[in-house]
Amino acid sequence: MAAAATVVLAHQGGWDELLFVLVPVLVFVVLQWLNRRKARQESDKGGGPSAQ
């Protein structure tokens, strides 16, 4: 099993290193999108920070 993991994690032409960059960036973008969508919905309801 350890040998299989070593082969999978070994250098595969760069695509695996690309995942180490793209996955966190994708997570960040999705979280930002969700946050903006939530803020837009709250402002449409009138429950934004200025409506205290």
C-alpha positions as CSV (number, residue, x, y, z in Angstrom):
1,M,0.0,0.0,0.0
2,A,2.8,2.4,0.8
3,A,4.5,1.7,-2.5
4,A,1.2,2.6,-4.3
5,A,1.0,5.9,-2.4
6,T,4.6,6.7,-3.3
7,V,3.9,6.1,-7.0
8,V,0.7,8.2,-6.9
9,L,2.5,11.1,-5.1
10,A,5.6,10.9,-7.2
11,H,6.2,13.6,-9.8
12,Q,3.7,13.1,-12.6
13,G,4.7,15.8,-15.0
14,G,3.5,18.7,-13.0
15,W,-0.2,18.1,-12.8
16,D,0.0,17.1,-9.1
17,E,1.8,20.3,-8.2
18,L,-0.8,22.2,-10.2
19,L,-3.5,20.7,-7.8
20,F,-1.6,22.1,-4.8
21,V,-2.2,25.6,-6.2
22,L,-5.6,25.2,-7.9
23,V,-7.4,23.5,-5.0
24,P,-6.8,26.2,-2.4
25,V,-7.5,29.0,-5.0
26,L,-10.7,27.3,-6.0
27,V,-11.8,26.9,-2.4
28,F,-11.0,30.6,-1.8
29,V,-13.0,31.7,-4.9
30,V,-16.0,29.6,-3.9
31,L,-16.0,30.9,-0.4
32,Q,-15.8,34.5,-1.6
33,W,-18.6,33.9,-4.1
34,L,-20.8,32.4,-1.3
35,N,-20.0,35.3,1.0
36,R,-20.9,37.9,-1.7
37,R,-24.1,36.1,-2.5
38,K,-25.1,36.0,1.2
39,A,-24.3,39.7,1.6
40,R,-26.3,40.5,-1.5
41,Q,-29.3,38.6,-0.2
42,E,-29.1,40.3,3.2
43,S,-29.0,43.7,1.6
44,D,-32.0,42.9,-0.6
45,K,-33.9,42.0,2.6
46,G,-32.9,45.2,4.3
47,G,-30.9,43.4,6.9
48,G,-27.5,44.7,6.0
49,P,-25.1,46.5,8.4
50,S,-26.6,49.9,7.7
51,A,-30.1,48.8,8.8
52,Q,-29.3,48.7,12.5
